[in-house]
């Protein structure tokens, strides 16, 4: 696992973003969860990583006065990860 992958996994754990196989054993039964609540379902396993990134983007978009500083730090890390992935 590269350092960027480790950073991304750390952000997923911190914001409780997971992917689980729910409700069957066919190829389209994977679900991405944010804090235990469905974000998107009906996915294949390879699609989960993309939607976990989208879930993280959604979570980092939510802020309030108490979490603004922590979220800003996470946003910087996420942008850095995504920029490195594109290059």
C-alpha positions as CSV (number, residue, x, y, z in Angstrom):
1,X,0.0,0.0,0.0
2,X,1.4,3.4,-1.0
3,X,1.5,6.4,1.3
4,X,-1.3,8.0,-0.5
5,X,-3.5,4.9,-0.2
6,X,-2.7,4.8,3.5
7,X,-3.8,8.5,3.8
8,X,-7.0,7.9,2.0
9,X,-7.8,4.8,4.1
10,X,-7.1,6.9,7.2
11,X,-9.6,9.5,6.0
12,X,-12.2,6.8,5.3
13,X,-11.8,5.4,8.8
14,X,-11.9,8.8,10.4
15,X,-15.2,9.7,8.6
16,X,-16.7,6.2,9.0
17,X,-16.9,5.5,5.2
18,X,-17.2,1.8,4.5
19,X,-18.2,-0.6,1.7
20,X,-20.1,-3.8,2.5
21,X,-21.8,-6.6,0.7
22,X,-25.5,-6.4,1.8
23,X,-28.5,-8.3,0.8
24,X,-27.3,-11.1,-1.5
25,X,-24.4,-12.7,-3.2
26,X,-24.7,-11.5,-6.7
27,X,-22.3,-9.0,-8.3
28,X,-24.4,-5.9,-7.6
29,X,-25.1,-6.1,-3.9
30,X,-22.3,-3.9,-2.6
31,X,-23.2,-0.7,-0.7
32,X,-21.1,2.3,0.4
33,X,-22.0,3.5,3.9
34,X,-21.4,6.8,5.6
35,X,-21.5,6.4,9.4
36,X,-23.6,3.2,9.0
37,X,-26.1,4.8,6.7
38,X,-26.5,4.0,3.0
39,X,-24.9,6.4,0.6
40,X,-25.3,4.4,-2.6
41,X,-26.2,0.7,-3.2
42,X,-26.4,-1.7,-6.1
43,X,-22.6,-1.5,-6.8
44,X,-20.1,-4.0,-7.9
45,X,-16.9,-4.4,-5.8
46,X,-14.7,-2.4,-8.2
47,X,-17.2,0.5,-8.2
48,X,-17.0,0.9,-4.4
49,X,-13.6,2.7,-4.4
50,X,-15.0,5.4,-6.7
51,X,-18.1,5.9,-4.6
52,X,-16.1,5.9,-1.4
53,X,-14.2,8.9,-2.8
54,X,-17.5,10.6,-3.7
55,X,-18.7,9.9,-0.1
56,X,-15.6,11.4,1.3
57,X,-16.1,14.4,-0.9
58,X,-19.7,14.7,0.4
59,X,-18.6,14.4,4.0
60,X,-15.8,17.0,3.7
61,X,-18.3,19.4,2.1
62,X,-20.4,19.4,5.3
63,X,-19.0,21.7,7.9
64,X,-20.1,23.6,11.0
65,X,-18.2,26.1,13.2
66,X,-16.9,23.2,15.5
67,X,-15.4,21.1,12.7
68,X,-14.2,23.7,10.2
69,X,-10.5,23.5,11.1
70,X,-10.4,19.7,11.1
71,X,-12.4,19.5,7.9
72,X,-10.1,22.0,6.2
73,X,-7.1,19.9,7.0
74,X,-8.8,16.8,5.6
75,X,-9.8,18.7,2.5
76,X,-6.2,19.6,1.8
77,X,-5.1,16.0,2.2
78,X,-7.9,14.7,0.0
79,X,-7.1,17.3,-2.8
80,X,-3.5,16.3,-2.6
81,X,-4.3,12.6,-3.0
82,X,-6.7,13.3,-5.9
83,X,-4.2,15.5,-7.7
84,X,-1.4,12.9,-7.3
85,X,-3.8,10.3,-8.7
86,X,-4.5,12.3,-11.8
87,X,-0.8,12.9,-12.5
